[in-house]
Amino acid sequence: IEAEASIMSEPDKSSSQERDRARSQPQPQPSVPTSGSEVNWERFSHWLCCVCVVTFDLELGQALETVLPSDFALSDTEKTNICYLSFPDSNSGCMGDTQFHFRIRCSGTGAGGTELRHANDHIGAPAVLVPDQGYYYGFVHFRQVKDSDIRRGYFQKSVVLLTRLPYINFFTFLVQKLAPEYFTNGIISLETACHCINTWPHPRAGQVYQLPILGLIIHIRLPAKTDKSSSTRPELSSKPDAVVVIPSVHDMNLYQYLQPLLSNFELVWELVLVNEPLAVMASSPSVSANTVQSLVSLILPLKYAADYRPFFTIHDSEFKYYTTKTQAPPQVILGVTNPFFVKTLSHWPHIIRAGDSPESDPKVTQSGRMPGDSADVKAGIVTKYKPMIQKDKMFARLVTSAKAQPGKKPGDVQNVMIKRHALELTTSFIIPLERYIASLMPLKKDVSPWRSPPQLKPFQVDNFLKIVEGSGPHLTSGIKANWVGLYKRFLDCPNFIEWYSARKEEANQKLRIIHLDIVCRADLDSWVKKRSEVEIVGLLLQIKQCLETALHHHHPSVPHSTVQALRSKVGGVILALPEDLQSCLGANFL
């Protein structure tokens, strides 16, 4: 089907800016008073930023038709990106309904801009489910059907859920539910859905929710950082027809989308681990998005810290940055469907051809060129990369020879095997790092109530690599590898920086908690009698800072009794000071 929305070459730049400005403006709609600013959308904003409807205009191309709530602030760049990413980017024949998702950079003031408005929602959540500052996720339900009443001959429209939450499975199901209702009943169904969502409680890690939406109850559990595998899935003793259970809000079916890469699984895992640039070429936005998301989840429980775009088009505002040949490709995973990218990304070091189904033929080509510029090339990976980790030939054979079990869907067994293998690789790799971080923790006996809480000792790369040589992953993993070489690459990439930053903050927070407990048990009254006013004020300010830092992070290990006892002790010390200091300090502490 020849679709103007499915552009195969670069747009006419002479008028593209005018068209972008026009298409980013919502088209005139009948006023619906319930969607306006008079409604408090506070609860809604914890789950979604907004719901968009994108249509095809004969003069403008993709155009933003509706935004709910209508007062949600989107920048012109965000609106343009949403419009282009809501339709397939190639002539892939996406007739009927298609679901996929995208990820874009925040550039406006909506949802707090690059800051997270509802950061408290994610306390205790796994790192992979904590929203990235500065990014939106868009979940799309695109419909294209023949319609003789339309001049173009086809009805083309998308419903998009824009959110900061990376709950891939949950929002994919939600848009699958809302979009058909909208196509059947019109805008009122989306209005009703928004009001339903506005009744939902705030999302919290470890909690089970039953969320009403258009006659259904969605049953989910949000994972917590402390979860074990057996506690991460919601269970119902009996399930009524109107209840839908989503076993996981984010788990991907790795076998379904990574099956063509099984014979080179360790290579792909390593490329993701060290943030190598990866281009994923697929036949549809659905395959592209799910393949990219599967790649990102390969290194769980590590969070993939570089940029990734499940679906990327030639019209994206960052197209030139990602495709320029004047510098090395950036650390990003791009999912694309337009054949134009075959030539545009030909200089990228690693290119994955995604398969259309789990039965795709695996293939790897050790060359710098694509196997061909035809859509008929076999699925697999093209790379010149020399991996540090050796291939586990037995793993690929075991997965491909595994048989389905009674009561399980085809591929379920293989999916479990792949996830277990990936988890073992990542865990074996992380254990030496965790042990080294533990060795950098100051001893409890060195924590003094009269000094500032100690900090985690600096990470010394050379010292760590020496430890790896003697007690590296080879002790816990049967896979052979140049582990020292792999760690050297890892220690320079965003994944390590993100992991180390989080572990450093956790360690320092733990030290602050220990310090507060020691201060609470110390004899402040006796210490004060032997100190000058300057020293006393310094200690009080230090205690205040520790308390504020601990409470700001809502650390569960700070008992209310400790806070109250410290405030009581501080109050007693302040009362022993001169009146001028009492009035000054009392206003800040009591």
C-alpha atoms as one frame of an Amber mdcrd trajectory, in Angstrom:
protein
   0.000   0.000   0.000   1.412   3.322  -1.024   1.069   5.551   2.017   2.178
   9.150   2.243   2.720   8.573   5.954   5.231   5.880   5.048   7.966   8.041
   3.583  10.963   6.268   2.096  13.219   9.265   1.564  14.050  12.561   3.225
  11.262  15.189   3.244  11.224  18.413   1.251  13.166  20.662   3.618  11.925
  23.933   2.095   8.521  23.583   3.729   9.128  20.905   6.360   9.371  23.386
   9.228   6.034  24.986   8.327   4.388  21.574   8.058   5.890  20.499  11.404
   4.495  23.584  13.121   1.087  23.020  11.582   0.899  19.299  12.280   1.947
  19.809  15.918  -1.128  21.921  16.599  -4.168  19.879  17.689  -6.934  20.081
  15.072 -10.214  21.832  15.990 -12.403  19.554  18.096 -15.779  19.938  19.781
 -15.162  21.249  23.279 -15.452  18.626  25.971 -15.663  20.432  29.312 -14.651
  17.395  31.354 -11.160  17.367  29.817 -10.256  20.916  30.683  -8.146  22.458
  33.383 -11.061  22.568  35.847 -10.466  18.857  36.537  -7.688  17.944  38.975
  -5.625  15.361  37.088  -3.182  14.741  39.936  -3.824  10.988  40.230  -3.852
  10.573  36.463  -0.420  12.233  36.240   1.150   9.512  38.404   0.439   6.966
  35.658   0.184   8.898  32.390   1.289  12.269  31.074  -1.386  12.482  28.403
  -3.358  10.582  25.762  -2.881  11.702  22.147  -4.767  10.989  18.953  -2.703
  11.356  15.764  -4.422  11.353  12.384  -3.323  11.658   8.768  -4.014  14.989
   7.079  -3.793  15.130   3.281  -1.937  18.461   3.412   0.121  18.057   6.592
   0.744  14.325   6.837   0.614  13.092  10.425  -1.138  15.678  12.616  -1.983
  15.870  16.308  -5.764  15.751  16.573  -6.394  15.485  20.317  -4.471  15.762
  23.589  -6.072  14.716  26.875  -5.909  16.408  29.324  -6.079  19.343  26.917
  -3.882  21.575  29.079  -0.908  19.195  29.193   2.163  21.110  27.972   4.068
  19.578  25.053   6.820  21.440  23.212   6.649  21.792  19.419   9.554  19.343
  19.098   7.761  16.778  21.274   4.546  17.184  19.281   6.365  16.709  15.974
   8.222  13.637  17.231   5.009  12.108  18.587   3.254  12.675  15.252   5.951
  10.986  13.185   6.577   8.136  15.648   2.874   7.272  15.862   2.776   5.938
  12.282   4.947   3.269  10.615   7.995   4.770   8.906   8.146   2.405   5.945
   5.919   0.811   3.373   5.536  -2.302   5.512   1.897  -2.966   4.697   0.680
  -2.521   8.280  -2.988  -3.101   7.523  -5.402  -3.481  10.397  -4.177  -2.772
  13.920  -0.524  -2.488  14.970   0.875  -1.913  18.467   4.362  -0.669  19.276
   6.122   1.818  21.520   8.733   4.537  21.233  10.978   6.578  23.518  11.700
  10.273  23.045  13.648  12.950  24.837  11.705  15.483  26.911  12.176  19.007
  25.630   9.244  20.868  27.180   7.818  21.678  30.603   5.201  18.926  30.632
   5.461  16.283  33.374   8.017  18.481  35.103  10.348  18.737  32.115  13.415
  16.582  32.657  12.689  16.308  36.389  10.453  13.577  37.788   7.375  15.091
  39.412   6.501  11.934  41.317   9.900  10.596  42.355   8.459   9.227  45.623
   6.415   6.719  43.594   9.599   4.819  42.757  11.191   4.453  46.192  12.140
   0.798  46.571  11.619   0.009  42.876  14.193  -1.955  40.851  16.577   0.322
  38.966  15.159  -0.794  35.611  11.675   0.451  36.585  12.773   3.859  37.846
  11.902   6.354  35.075  14.786   8.024  33.279  14.961  11.745  33.774  14.376
  13.425  30.467  12.482  10.719  28.518   8.914   9.854  27.598   7.590   6.466
  26.514   4.840   6.460  23.912   2.596   3.398  23.515   0.899   3.350  20.119
  -2.130   1.600  18.668  -2.142   2.348  14.927  -5.083   1.458  12.683  -5.016
   1.440   8.881  -8.059   0.143   6.984  -9.618   0.762   3.591 -12.329   3.424
   3.621 -13.932   4.538   0.384 -15.520   7.549   2.116 -12.066   9.059   2.636
 -10.477  10.813  -0.333  -7.221   9.031   0.307  -8.977   5.660   0.371  -7.638
   4.650   3.762  -8.445   5.406   7.377  -5.168   6.003   9.261  -5.121   7.013
  12.910  -3.182   6.271  16.109  -3.970   6.445  19.800  -0.867   7.160  21.894
  -0.373   6.851  25.652   2.472   9.124  26.768   4.075   8.268  30.109   7.316
   8.408  32.069   6.870   4.825  33.354   8.717   1.936  31.627   5.893  -0.557
  32.264   6.040  -2.012  28.750   3.543  -4.876  29.083   1.074  -2.906  31.170
   0.782   0.090  28.866   0.824  -2.090  25.747  -2.233  -3.883  27.105  -3.837
  -0.597  28.151  -3.546   1.012  24.712  -4.863  -2.223  23.137  -7.931  -1.815
  25.314  -8.494   1.925  24.881  -7.832   2.388  21.150 -10.527   0.024  19.753
 -13.041   1.612  22.124 -12.084   5.018  20.733 -12.329   3.883  17.114 -15.818
   2.510  17.840 -17.280   5.089  20.225 -15.254   8.243  19.643 -13.621  10.736
  21.977 -16.029  10.112  24.834 -14.443   6.692  25.450 -10.994   8.266  25.927
 -12.507  10.919  28.190 -14.096   8.181  30.288 -10.834   6.210  30.400  -8.908
   9.272  31.586 -11.371   9.757  34.431 -11.049   6.072  35.346  -7.261   6.406
  35.501  -7.690   9.539  37.610  -9.199   7.324  40.339  -6.251   4.930  40.491
  -4.029   5.007  43.594  -0.436   6.149  43.227   1.947   3.448  41.930   4.216
   2.062  44.633   6.872  -0.650  44.443   5.795  -4.004  45.889   2.081  -3.179
  45.835  -0.728  -5.162  44.194  -3.336  -3.154  42.296  -6.768  -3.762  40.860
  -7.261  -0.940  38.394 -10.717  -0.298  36.861 -10.813   0.753  33.206 -13.839
   0.702  30.856 -15.577  -2.283  32.424 -12.421  -4.252  33.186 -10.292  -4.700
  36.280  -6.561  -4.906  35.535  -4.712  -6.884  38.191  -0.998  -6.065  38.455
   1.837  -6.062  40.948   4.642  -3.516  40.735   8.001  -5.194  41.454  10.163
  -4.133  44.395  13.939  -4.061  44.650  13.801  -6.718  47.375  11.687  -9.162
  45.349  12.565 -12.777  44.844  11.448 -14.414  41.630   8.595 -16.240  43.350
   6.995 -13.025  44.653   6.925 -10.915  41.519   3.727 -12.216  39.908   0.201
 -11.341  41.068  -2.043 -14.280  41.847  -5.809 -14.651  42.160  -7.555 -17.606
  43.742 -10.364 -17.167  41.210 -10.445 -14.862  38.221 -13.775 -13.364  37.070
 -14.205 -12.727  33.354 -13.919  -8.956  33.866 -10.502  -9.277  35.556  -7.317
  -9.289  33.477  -4.121 -10.406  35.201  -0.874  -9.037  33.776   1.828 -11.345
  35.212   4.631  -8.807  34.748   4.508  -5.125  33.904   7.857  -5.198  32.109
   9.231  -8.709  31.353   9.923  -9.355  27.681   9.664 -12.642  25.791  13.344
 -12.905  24.869  12.940 -16.083  22.846  10.292 -14.580  20.585  12.445 -11.609
  19.556  16.040 -12.767  20.066  15.786 -16.292  18.690  17.800 -15.415  15.550
  20.673 -14.319  17.818  20.910 -17.427  19.995  23.998 -18.806  18.260  25.779
 -15.550  19.156  24.001 -14.844  22.431  27.128 -14.086  24.507  28.377 -11.683
  21.834  25.085  -9.752  21.854  24.999  -9.752  25.675  28.518  -8.275  25.727
  27.644  -5.567  23.187  24.704  -4.477  25.330  26.760  -4.682  28.544  29.469
  -2.288  27.294  27.049   0.087  25.507  28.247  -0.529  21.971  26.173   1.251
  19.246  23.560  -1.162  17.910  21.182  -0.700  14.985  18.184  -3.031  14.852
  16.599  -3.288  11.398  13.115  -4.753  11.361  10.184  -5.119   9.009   7.656
  -3.457  11.335   7.649  -1.011  14.261   6.266  -3.738  16.530   9.186  -6.097
  15.865  11.639  -3.203  16.080  10.337  -1.951  19.438  10.132  -5.360  21.069
  13.555  -6.428  19.817  15.207  -3.274  21.182  13.386  -3.655  24.493  14.502
  -7.294  24.679  18.119  -6.292  24.083  17.936  -3.688  26.856  16.592  -6.310
  29.275  19.437  -8.763  28.556  21.620  -7.347  31.333  19.005  -7.341  34.104
  19.249  -6.577  36.995  21.681  -3.986  35.611  19.932  -0.986  34.137  20.821
  -0.098  30.570  22.075   3.458  31.085  22.734   4.695  27.538  20.054   5.990
  25.199  17.845   3.577  23.296  15.049   4.130  20.828  12.679   1.181  20.307
  11.352   2.848  17.143  13.252   5.592  15.307  12.340   7.412  12.090  14.047
   9.608   9.519  11.944  12.527  10.764  13.148  12.355  14.362  14.555  15.654
  15.684  17.826  13.830  16.496  18.150  12.062  13.150  21.297  13.939  12.076
  23.014  13.381  15.415  22.542   9.619  15.263  23.317   9.135  11.580  26.226
  11.516  10.966  29.374   9.991   9.502  31.670  12.773  10.689  32.081  11.120
  14.098  31.803   7.696  15.696  28.243   6.450  16.255  26.921   7.388  19.707
  26.240   4.803  22.418  22.635   4.006  21.582  20.394   1.164  20.423  18.260
   2.276  17.468  15.276   0.341  16.177  14.440   1.234  12.562  12.159  -0.048
   9.802  12.755   2.300   6.867  15.072   0.790   4.174  16.641   4.248   3.915
  18.610   3.333   7.063  20.380   0.445   5.308  22.632   2.976   3.610  22.430
   5.685   6.293  23.661   3.376   9.062  26.043   1.309   6.949  29.008   2.772
   8.871  27.687   1.522  12.228  29.857  -1.223  13.766  27.015  -3.585  14.766
  23.779  -4.168  12.870  21.078  -6.649  13.863  18.525  -7.912  11.380  15.447
  -8.764  13.438  13.400 -11.782  12.462   9.661 -11.588  11.799   8.989 -14.716
  13.838  10.738 -17.147  16.191  11.341 -19.422  13.210  13.711 -16.952  11.506
  17.018 -18.451  10.415  19.979 -17.425  12.623  22.991 -15.991  10.862  26.064
 -14.001  11.785  28.311 -12.248   9.309  31.774 -11.152  10.427  32.053  -8.261
   8.004  31.574  -4.536   7.942  28.790  -4.619   5.343  25.188  -5.636   5.448
  24.537  -9.085   3.978  22.401  -7.259   1.417  20.083  -4.313   1.077  17.038
  -6.496   0.472  14.339  -7.141   3.032  14.794 -10.863   2.305  18.166 -11.161
   4.041  18.306 -13.608   6.901  17.990 -12.453  10.479  21.162 -12.187  12.532
  23.979  -9.839  13.461  26.661  -8.132  11.376  29.733  -7.046  13.318  33.537
  -6.767  13.330  33.611  -6.829  17.120  36.072  -9.215  18.748  34.270 -10.421
  21.872  36.002 -10.907  25.194  33.661 -13.735  26.167  33.611 -17.091  24.402
  30.522 -18.554  22.800  28.567 -21.130  24.813  27.707 -23.594  22.039  25.908
 -25.946  24.402  23.447 -23.217  25.478  22.201 -22.565  21.927  21.744 -26.304
  21.309  19.840 -26.794  24.565  17.448 -23.921  23.814  16.696 -24.989  20.248
  16.162 -28.627  21.292  13.934 -27.833  24.289  10.399 -29.158  24.035   7.203
 -27.450  25.129   5.694 -28.523  28.442   2.001 -29.283  29.059   0.074 -26.147
  29.935   2.809 -23.865  28.615   2.706 -21.713  25.498   5.152 -22.531  22.683
   8.448 -20.846  23.462   7.807 -20.442  27.203  10.427 -23.025  28.147  13.008
 -21.472  25.835  12.214 -18.009  27.170  12.879 -19.158  30.732  16.159 -20.775
  29.667  17.347 -17.613  27.919  16.466 -15.385  30.863  18.227 -17.728  33.284
  21.361 -17.809  31.122  21.409 -13.997  30.771  20.875 -13.572  34.514  23.717
 -15.979  35.289  26.048 -14.077  32.972  25.165 -10.710  34.505  25.221 -11.969
  38.090  28.616 -13.632  37.653  29.922 -10.419  36.155  28.522  -8.193  38.937
  29.576 -10.307  41.963  33.258  -9.179  41.885  32.117  -5.561  41.614  29.764
  -5.958  44.578  32.504  -7.572  46.655  34.910  -4.771  45.834  32.326  -2.108
  46.758  31.796  -3.896  50.091  35.542  -3.723  50.746  35.421   0.067  50.268
  32.962   0.536  53.123  34.507   2.133  56.262  34.285  -0.005  59.400  31.537
   0.788  61.887  34.133   1.315  64.633  35.566   4.206  62.604  32.261   6.120
  62.638  32.402   8.887  65.255  29.376  10.850  66.526  31.564  13.989  66.690
  32.620  13.983  63.041  30.807  13.996  59.730  29.686  10.541  58.545  32.406
   8.814  56.489  32.067   8.290  52.743  32.620   5.238  50.584  36.296   4.978
  49.663  37.216   5.810  46.024  36.954   3.101  43.370  40.521   2.250  42.297
  40.404   0.627  38.859  43.896  -0.905  39.047  43.212  -2.460  42.463  39.919
  -3.893  41.245  41.472  -5.432  38.111  44.138  -7.121  40.239  41.381  -8.688
  42.336  39.591  -9.888  39.184  42.703 -11.733  38.049  42.582 -13.903  41.165
  38.882 -14.084  42.003  36.908 -13.007  38.972  33.775 -14.452  37.321  35.669
 -17.608  36.350  34.965 -18.825  39.896  31.172 -18.640  39.455  30.761 -19.042
  35.694  31.781 -21.949  33.510  32.172 -19.638  30.511  35.701 -18.794  29.439
  36.514 -15.149  28.779  39.086 -12.410  28.972  37.394 -11.041  32.059  39.984
  -8.347  32.766  39.624  -7.018  29.218  35.832  -7.047  29.503  35.911  -5.159
  32.814  38.205  -2.534  31.285  35.593  -1.878  28.604  32.753  -1.935  31.097
  34.389   0.517  33.530  34.417   3.179  30.801  30.768   2.876  29.738  27.500
   4.486  30.950  26.212   1.198  32.392  29.050   1.158  34.933  28.718   4.862
  35.714  25.002   4.440  36.420  25.549   1.305  38.517  28.428   2.776  40.502
  26.583   6.035  41.130  23.614   4.126  42.566  25.769   1.803  44.672  27.837
   4.728  45.967  24.694   6.581  47.033  23.296   3.452  48.699  26.576   2.911
  50.595  26.802   6.533  51.713  23.163   6.483  52.774  23.846   3.375  54.854
  26.790   5.154  56.480  24.567   8.144  57.256  22.054   5.844  58.952  24.817
   4.217  61.025  26.131   7.654  61.961  22.683   8.873  63.053  22.226   5.799
  65.241  25.638   6.346  66.884  24.878  10.038  67.459  21.545   9.064  69.010
  23.348   6.811  71.505  26.133   9.309  72.279  26.286  11.427  75.465  25.772
  14.830  73.891  25.336  16.637  77.221  28.809  15.639  78.466  30.406  16.443
  75.108  28.823  19.903  74.959  30.257  20.938  78.337  33.813  20.584  76.973
  33.291  22.305  73.617  33.133  25.865  72.321  29.994  27.368  70.837  31.493
  27.116  67.348  32.080  23.356  67.745  28.589  22.847  69.171  26.904  24.731
  66.336  29.021  22.773  63.828  27.841  19.459  65.303  24.205  20.591  65.288
  24.393  21.616  61.640  26.036  18.289  60.820  23.239  16.342  62.546  20.627
  18.441  60.765  22.194  17.736  57.375  22.359  13.984  58.046  18.726  13.929
  59.164  17.516  15.899  56.177  19.473  13.742  53.727  18.154  10.514  55.228
  14.553  11.734  55.341  14.783  13.209  51.830  15.620   9.730  50.500  12.825
   8.219  52.613  15.178   5.511  53.781  13.149   2.769  55.521  16.026   2.121
  57.978  15.523   5.479  59.702  13.076   4.631  62.513  10.722   7.360  63.651
  11.958   6.772  67.199  15.527   7.636  66.138  14.373  10.883  64.538  12.373
  11.848  67.616  15.235  10.968  69.992  17.708  13.042  67.962  15.383  16.027
  67.870  14.923  15.768  71.616  18.693  15.653  72.217  19.306  18.531  69.829
  16.615  20.538  71.584  18.331  19.997  74.927  21.680  21.125  73.521  20.133
  24.273  72.004  18.535  25.237  75.314  21.979  25.174  76.925  23.281  27.787
  74.484  23.051  31.580  74.825  19.644  33.097  74.032  20.747  34.677  70.738
  21.879  31.283  69.431  18.763  29.607  70.850  16.440  31.816  68.813  18.537
  31.351  65.669  19.019  27.583  65.899  15.637  26.783  67.414  13.828  28.101
  64.347  15.751  25.628  62.185  15.719  22.538  64.410  12.608  22.518  66.597
